[in-house]
Amino acid sequence: MHPLISPARLLEGLSSSSLVVLDATLALPGENFDPLQRFGQARIPGARYFDIELFSDPDSTLPHMIPSQARFERLARGLGIGGNSHIVFYDQGNAASAARAWWLAGLFGLDRVQVLDGGLPAWLRAGGAVQAGPVQADTTPEGTGPADTATAFRAAPRFGRVYGLGDMKDVVGRDDVLILDARSRGRFDGTAAEPRAGLPSGHMPGAASLPYGDLLDEDRAFLPGPVLRERFIRAGVTDDRLAITTCGSGVSASVLSLGLAACGWTSHALYDGSWTEWASTPGVPIETGPGRRETA
């Protein structure tokens, strides 16, 4: 299943009994709005709210780190996700939120998962209807999930898709691994401040800068496949090298992961702690400047 779905294709399948549509909007640094309030004002008919903060480790001091297997499974069932569900994530326009939800779902073993390309704005431009009203109670941790235990979702984690601090210490600077950083070039090269107070800017040694916005058009939809693939190749992606995506806190890195999957690349993982963890760890190397240069 291709990881992206167009508004037209979603419109065609909206009545499918296996379809679960989820708004995964998270306000990114610099965005000032209440995602749940907007969800209540306008959402795709039948959609439920996938709260990324809820689907995170409540005990971590780092922002929205992956939850435990049991937590993800319980919350996913509470949203009506079953073993046979076709899940479509969307967001209200920043692209990164839905990509993070897609990545999380795949990490915990869900395969029939797609992202609505262009999010809710694209849906509206395509003539899709929206509904408003109170948020359903089953968006809370107390949701009970599907009653049919034979088709209930059971998490099957693929932890090879996520890297931690120890993993990154082992691979940083290696030529056979490509670290792709989705932050802005200013934050990457050290000329712009990080949005989190007290955190230095810069990058991990050997990393390449690929701001996630470079993969999107003016409507926040992904660029056409050949153009998208060329952007990755120029950043250093090859068929025989593991790519590890990273960003500030593991959200916009998911856009790179989604783009890689859309191009057919399968050898990639995401550094969940990302720059927030790396730059706050004593003794780790931090570089400034352009980093790994684009290929011709």
C-alpha positions in Angstrom: 0.0 0.0 0.0 1.4 3.4 -1.0 1.9 5.6 2.1 0.1 8.6 0.5 -3.6 8.8 -0.5 -5.1 11.7 -2.5 -8.3 13.4 -1.4 -10.1 12.0 -4.5 -9.2 8.4 -3.5 -10.3 9.0 0.1 -13.6 10.4 -1.1 -14.2 7.3 -3.1 -13.6 5.0 -0.1 -15.0 7.0 2.7 -17.9 4.7 3.2 -15.7 1.6 3.6 -16.4 -0.3 6.9 -12.7 -1.0 7.4 -11.7 2.7 7.1 -10.5 4.6 10.2 -9.8 8.3 9.6 -7.8 10.0 12.2 -6.8 13.7 12.6 -3.3 13.6 14.1 -2.7 17.4 14.2 0.0 18.6 16.7 1.0 22.2 17.0 4.6 22.5 16.0 7.1 25.0 17.5 6.0 28.4 16.4 2.4 27.4 15.8 -0.1 28.8 18.2 -3.5 27.0 18.1 -5.4 24.3 19.9 -5.5 21.2 17.6 -8.5 19.7 19.5 -10.5 22.9 19.2 -9.9 23.0 15.5 -10.9 19.3 15.2 -14.2 20.2 16.9 -14.7 23.0 14.4 -14.0 21.1 11.2 -13.1 17.5 10.6 -13.5 14.8 7.9 -16.8 13.1 8.5 -16.4 10.2 10.9 -12.8 11.2 11.8 -11.5 10.7 15.3 -8.7 12.6 17.0 -5.3 10.9 17.3 -3.5 12.8 20.1 0.2 12.4 19.5 0.9 13.6 23.0 -1.3 10.9 24.4 0.4 8.4 22.1 3.7 9.2 23.8 5.7 8.1 26.8 4.2 9.9 29.8 7.3 9.3 31.9 9.9 10.7 29.5 11.4 14.1 30.0 11.8 14.4 26.3 8.9 15.6 24.1 6.5 13.0 22.6 8.8 10.0 22.8 7.4 6.6 21.6 5.0 5.0 24.1 5.2 1.4 25.3 3.7 -1.4 23.3 0.9 -1.9 25.7 0.0 1.8 25.8 -0.1 2.2 22.0 -2.2 -1.0 21.7 -4.7 0.1 24.3 -5.1 3.6 22.9 -5.3 2.4 19.3 -8.0 0.0 20.2 -9.8 2.9 21.9 -9.9 4.7 18.6 -11.5 1.7 16.9 -8.4 0.4 15.2 -8.6 -3.3 14.5 -6.3 -5.8 13.0 -7.9 -5.3 9.6 -8.3 -1.5 9.6 -7.4 0.7 6.8 -6.1 3.8 8.5 -5.8 7.3 7.0 -4.1 10.0 9.0 -4.4 13.6 8.2 -3.6 16.9 9.8 -4.8 20.5 9.5 -2.0 21.6 7.2 1.5 21.2 8.7 2.2 17.8 7.2 4.5 16.7 10.0 1.8 15.7 12.4 0.2 13.1 10.1 3.6 11.8 9.1 4.5 11.2 12.8 1.3 9.3 13.4 1.9 7.2 10.2 5.4 6.4 11.4 4.2 5.4 14.9 1.5 3.2 13.4 4.0 1.4 11.3 6.5 1.1 14.2 3.8 -0.8 16.1 3.0 -3.2 13.3 0.2 -1.6 11.3 0.6 -2.0 7.6 -2.6 -0.6 6.0 -1.8 3.0 6.9 -1.8 6.1 4.6 -1.5 9.8 5.0 -3.9 12.2 3.2 -1.6 14.1 0.9 -2.0 17.8 1.7 -4.1 17.3 4.8 -7.4 18.9 5.5 -6.8 21.9 3.3 -6.4 19.6 0.3 -9.6 17.7 1.3 -11.5 21.0 1.3 -10.1 22.1 -2.1 -11.3 18.7 -3.5 -14.8 19.4 -2.3 -14.7 17.1 0.7 -17.4 17.7 3.3 -16.5 18.4 7.0 -18.5 18.1 10.2 -18.3 19.9 13.5 -19.3 19.1 17.0 -18.1 17.7 20.3 -15.2 15.4 20.3 -16.1 11.7 20.8 -15.5 10.2 24.2 -13.5 7.3 22.7 -10.6 9.7 22.0 -9.6 9.4 25.7 -7.5 6.6 27.2 -10.7 5.0 28.5 -11.9 4.1 25.0 -12.7 0.4 24.8 -11.9 -0.3 21.1 -13.4 -2.9 18.9 -15.6 -5.6 20.5 -14.6 -8.4 18.1 -11.5 -9.8 19.8 -10.7 -11.9 16.7 -9.9 -8.8 14.7 -8.7 -6.6 17.6 -5.4 -4.9 17.0 -2.4 -6.5 18.5 0.8 -4.5 18.4 3.9 -6.1 16.8 6.7 -3.6 17.3 9.4 -3.2 14.7 12.0 -1.5 16.8 14.6 -1.6 14.0 12.7 1.4 12.7 13.6 3.6 15.7 17.1 4.6 16.9 18.0 5.8 20.4 20.9 7.8 21.8 23.2 4.8 22.1 22.5 3.8 18.5 23.3 7.2 17.3 26.6 7.4 19.2 27.6 4.2 17.4 26.8 5.4 13.9 27.5 9.1 13.9 30.1 10.1 11.4 30.1 6.7 9.6 30.2 6.8 5.8 27.8 3.8 5.5 25.1 5.6 7.4 23.3 8.8 6.2 21.8 11.1 8.9 19.2 13.3 7.4 18.2 16.3 9.4 14.8 17.8 8.8 15.3 21.1 10.7 15.8 24.4 9.0 19.3 25.0 7.5 19.9 27.8 10.0 19.3 25.6 12.9 21.4 22.9 11.2 24.4 25.0 10.5 24.3 26.9 13.8 23.3 30.3 12.5 19.7 30.3 13.9 18.6 29.6 17.4 16.8 26.5 18.5 13.1 27.0 19.6 13.8 25.2 22.9 15.5 27.5 25.4 19.1 26.6 26.3 19.6 24.2 23.5 22.5 25.0 21.1 22.0 24.7 17.4 24.2 22.8 15.0 24.2 19.2 13.9 25.6 15.7 14.4 28.9 15.0 12.7 28.4 13.8 9.1 24.7 14.7 9.0 23.1 16.1 5.8 20.6 19.0 5.9 17.2 18.2 4.2 14.6 20.6 5.6 11.3 18.8 5.5 9.6 21.7 3.7 11.9 21.0 0.7 9.8 17.8 0.1 6.5 19.7 -0.1 4.8 22.1 -2.5 3.2 25.4 -1.7 0.0 23.6 -0.6 2.0 21.3 1.8 1.5 18.2 -0.3 4.4 16.1 -1.3 6.3 16.9 -4.5 5.8 14.5 -7.5 7.6 11.2 -7.2 10.6 11.9 -9.5 11.2 15.3 -8.0 11.0 13.9 -4.5 13.4 11.1 -5.3 15.9 13.6 -6.8 15.8 15.7 -3.6 16.8 12.6 -1.6 19.5 11.5 -4.0 21.0 15.0 -3.9 21.1 14.8 -0.1 23.0 11.5 -0.3 20.4 8.8 -0.2 21.4 5.6 -1.9 20.0 2.1 -2.1 22.9 0.6 -0.1 23.1 3.0 2.8 20.9 3.2 5.9 19.2 6.6 6.2 18.4 7.8 9.7 16.0 10.8 9.9 16.2 13.3 12.7 14.8 16.8 13.5 14.2 18.7 16.7 12.0 16.2 18.5 11.1 13.4 16.1 8.1 14.9 14.5 9.2 16.6 11.3 11.8 13.8 10.8 8.7 11.7 10.0 8.1 13.7 6.9 11.5 12.6 5.6 10.7 9.0 6.6 7.3 9.2 4.8 9.0 10.7 1.7 11.6 7.9 1.7 8.8 5.3 1.9 6.8 7.0 -0.9 9.9 6.7 -3.1 10.2 3.0 -2.4 13.2 3.1 0.0 12.9 0.7 2.9 16.3 1.0 4.6 15.6 3.9 7.0 15.0 4.5 10.7 14.1 7.6 12.8 16.0 9.0 15.8 13.2 9.5 18.2 15.0 11.8 20.7 16.5 13.8 17.8 18.2 17.1 18.4 16.5 17.7 21.8 18.2 14.6 23.2 21.5 14.8 21.4 22.2 18.5 22.1 21.3 18.2 25.8 23.6 15.2 26.3 26.9 16.1 27.9 30.0 15.2 25.8 28.4 14.4 22.5 30.0 16.0 19.4 28.2 18.9 17.8 29.3 20.6 14.6 28.2 23.8 12.8 28.5 24.7 9.2 27.0 23.1 6.1 27.6 19.4 7.1 27.6 16.7 4.5 27.2 18.5 1.1 24.7 17.6 -1.5 25.8 15.5 -4.4 25.9 17.0 -7.9 
